[in-house]
């Protein structure tokens, strides 16, 4: 049995309804709006072309060429990373598990997971490791959760957006009532990266509750990229140029 002081502390720290993002969410669609796949429109909000530096544009263009052949992170069972994990407009849901000291975000694809640490809960800078999702700390500004993400590894996300290890992403998430679907999560993010962009890159998205929804287990199909590795090894053994592509081993990209 909890001591009275512990119960009082738990009550004081409990999230108010306006700050509790807990639940399973899907991309917002207005009533009667048809669903759609991934693209430059996210959650019903069009995304402008990013202001690339020459190096950023070079990386993006190279990625697009590879993606046509299916040679993207997803084909190699690599998680989407930030900011795409929070931007994808496909049919996969996202779950928010919200506690006062931490927000855990799980995207169904690759079971990708982020943790947003609130003040006093995080990891000292000297103990952080650069990863595709980065390191995220949050704080409240009114009923808007502001999340600052740093410690990103230099890489490319699933939507052909490169980011360097100097990138920083600031997200703002607000829960708002909605007459049609009950409530909406409004999401805004701004990424600054002096290596690959000449100006900040901004994104917007909306989520709505997924009725009776839950996150399913996601098992990446490893056979295509294992077959691709085998094909490239055979070319090396034969002394030939390594030219095998994902489209050579999986029909969907042919």
C-alpha positions in Angstrom: 0.0 0.0 0.0 1.4 3.4 -0.9 2.1 5.9 1.8 -0.2 9.0 1.8 2.7 11.3 0.7 3.4 9.0 -2.3 -0.2 9.0 -3.4 -0.3 12.8 -3.2 2.9 13.0 -5.2 1.5 10.7 -7.9 -1.7 12.8 -8.1 0.3 16.0 -8.4 2.3 14.5 -11.2 -0.6 13.0 -13.1 -1.1 14.4 -16.6 -4.1 16.6 -17.2 -6.5 15.5 -20.0 -5.1 18.3 -22.2 -1.6 17.0 -21.8 -2.2 13.2 -22.0 -1.4 12.0 -25.6 -1.8 8.3 -24.7 -3.4 6.1 -27.3 -3.0 4.7 -30.7 -3.3 7.3 -33.5 -3.5 7.3 -37.3 -3.0 10.0 -39.9 -5.9 12.5 -39.8 -8.4 12.5 -42.6 -11.4 14.8 -42.7 -14.8 12.9 -42.9 -15.2 11.5 -46.4 -11.6 12.0 -47.3 -10.0 9.0 -49.0 -6.8 7.5 -47.6 -3.5 7.8 -49.4 0.1 6.6 -49.3 3.3 8.3 -48.5 4.1 11.5 -50.4 4.8 15.1 -50.1 1.5 15.6 -48.3 1.6 14.5 -44.7 -1.6 14.3 -42.6 -3.5 16.4 -45.1 -0.8 19.2 -45.1 1.4 19.7 -48.1 5.1 19.8 -47.5 7.3 22.2 -49.5 10.5 21.3 -51.3 13.3 21.6 -48.7 16.0 24.3 -49.2 19.0 22.0 -49.8 22.6 23.0 -49.9 24.5 21.6 -52.9 25.7 18.7 -50.8 22.2 18.1 -49.4 20.7 18.1 -52.9 23.4 15.7 -54.1 22.6 13.2 -51.4 18.8 13.5 -52.0 19.2 13.0 -55.7 21.4 9.9 -55.2 18.9 8.5 -52.7 16.0 9.0 -55.2 17.9 7.1 -57.8 18.5 4.2 -55.4 14.9 4.3 -54.1 13.6 3.7 -57.6 15.4 0.4 -57.4 14.0 -0.3 -54.0 17.4 0.2 -52.4 16.2 2.3 -49.5 16.5 1.9 -45.7 13.2 0.0 -45.5 14.4 -2.6 -47.9 17.3 -3.3 -45.6 15.1 -3.5 -42.5 16.5 -0.2 -41.2 14.1 2.0 -39.1 12.9 5.2 -40.8 14.6 7.5 -38.3 13.8 11.1 -37.6 12.0 13.1 -38.9 10.3 10.5 -41.1 9.1 8.3 -38.2 6.8 11.2 -37.2 5.9 12.2 -40.8 4.9 9.0 -42.6 1.4 9.2 -44.1 1.0 5.5 -44.8 -1.6 3.3 -43.1 0.6 2.2 -40.2 -0.5 3.5 -36.8 1.6 5.2 -34.1 1.2 4.8 -30.3 1.9 7.3 -27.6 2.5 6.0 -24.1 2.5 9.1 -21.9 3.7 9.4 -18.4 4.7 12.6 -16.5 8.4 11.8 -16.7 8.6 10.3 -20.2 6.7 10.1 -23.5 7.3 6.8 -25.4 6.4 6.8 -29.1 6.1 3.5 -31.1 5.6 3.5 -34.8 4.4 0.2 -36.1 6.9 0.0 -39.0 10.0 -1.8 -37.8 8.6 -1.4 -34.3 10.5 1.9 -34.2 10.6 3.5 -30.8 11.4 7.0 -29.5 11.6 8.1 -25.9 11.1 11.8 -25.0 12.6 12.5 -21.5 11.1 15.3 -19.4 13.3 17.6 -17.2 15.3 15.6 -14.6 14.8 12.3 -16.3 17.3 12.4 -19.2 20.8 11.2 -20.0 23.9 13.5 -19.5 25.3 14.7 -22.9 28.6 12.9 -22.4 26.7 9.6 -22.2 24.6 10.0 -25.3 25.2 8.1 -28.6 24.2 9.4 -32.0 21.4 7.3 -33.5 18.8 7.7 -36.3 16.1 8.8 -33.9 18.4 11.2 -32.0 18.1 12.0 -28.3 14.9 13.9 -27.3 14.1 16.0 -24.3 10.7 17.7 -23.7 9.1 20.5 -21.7 5.7 22.0 -21.5 4.8 25.5 -22.8 1.2 25.7 -21.6 -0.5 22.6 -22.9 2.0 22.2 -25.9 4.7 19.7 -25.5 8.0 21.1 -27.0 10.5 18.4 -27.9 14.2 19.2 -28.8 16.0 16.4 -30.6 19.8 16.4 -31.0 22.5 13.7 -31.2 21.3 12.5 -34.6 23.6 10.3 -36.6 24.6 11.5 -40.1 22.3 9.7 -42.4 19.3 9.6 -44.7 15.7 9.0 -43.6 13.1 7.1 -45.6 11.7 10.2 -47.3 15.0 11.2 -48.8 15.7 13.9 -46.2 19.4 13.8 -45.2 20.5 15.1 -41.8 24.0 15.6 -40.5 25.2 15.1 -36.9 24.8 18.9 -36.5 21.0 18.7 -37.1 18.5 19.8 -34.4 14.8 19.1 -34.6 12.2 21.1 -32.5 8.7 19.6 -32.3 5.5 21.1 -30.9 2.6 18.7 -30.2 -0.8 19.9 -29.0 -4.0 18.0 -28.2 -7.1 19.8 -29.6 -10.8 18.9 -29.5 -12.5 18.0 -32.8 -16.2 17.7 -33.4 -15.8 15.0 -36.0 -13.2 12.6 -34.5 -13.2 13.7 -30.8 -9.6 15.0 -30.6 -6.6 15.6 -32.8 -2.9 15.7 -32.2 -1.5 18.7 -34.0 2.2 18.4 -34.8 4.8 20.8 -36.0 8.5 20.3 -36.4 11.4 22.4 -37.6 14.8 20.9 -38.5 17.9 23.1 -38.7 21.0 21.6 -40.2 23.8 23.9 -41.6 25.4 21.1 -43.5 22.5 20.0 -45.7 20.0 22.9 -45.7 20.3 26.6 -46.3 17.3 27.4 -44.0 15.2 25.6 -41.4 12.9 22.9 -42.8 9.4 22.7 -41.3 6.8 20.0 -41.3 3.2 19.7 -40.1 1.0 16.7 -39.5 -2.2 15.8 -37.7 -3.2 12.5 -36.1 -6.6 11.3 -35.0 -7.5 8.4 -32.7 -7.6 4.9 -34.2 -10.7 3.4 -32.8 -10.0 0.0 -31.1 -6.5 0.3 -32.6 -3.3 -1.4 -31.4 0.2 -1.8 -32.6 0.9 -5.1 -34.4 4.2 -6.9 -34.5 6.2 -5.9 -37.5 8.6 -8.4 -38.9 10.8 -7.1 -41.7 11.3 -9.5 -44.6 15.0 -10.1 -44.7 15.1 -12.4 -47.7 15.4 -9.6 -50.4 18.4 -7.9 -49.0 20.1 -11.2 -48.1 19.5 -12.3 -51.8 21.0 -8.9 -52.9 24.1 -9.6 -50.8 24.4 -13.0 -52.3 24.1 -11.6 -55.8 26.8 -9.0 -55.1 29.1 -11.6 -53.6 28.8 -13.8 -56.7 29.7 -10.8 -58.9 32.8 -10.1 -56.7 33.9 -13.8 -56.9 33.6 -13.7 -60.7 35.7 -10.5 -60.9 32.7 -8.6 -62.3 31.6 -5.1 -61.4 29.2 -5.1 -58.5 26.0 -3.9 -60.2 23.2 -6.1 -58.6 20.2 -4.0 -57.5 17.2 -4.7 -55.3 15.1 -4.8 -58.4 17.1 -7.8 -59.5 16.0 -9.9 -56.6 12.5 -8.7 -55.8 9.6 -8.4 -58.3 7.9 -5.4 -56.8 10.7 -3.1 -57.9 10.9 -4.4 -61.5 
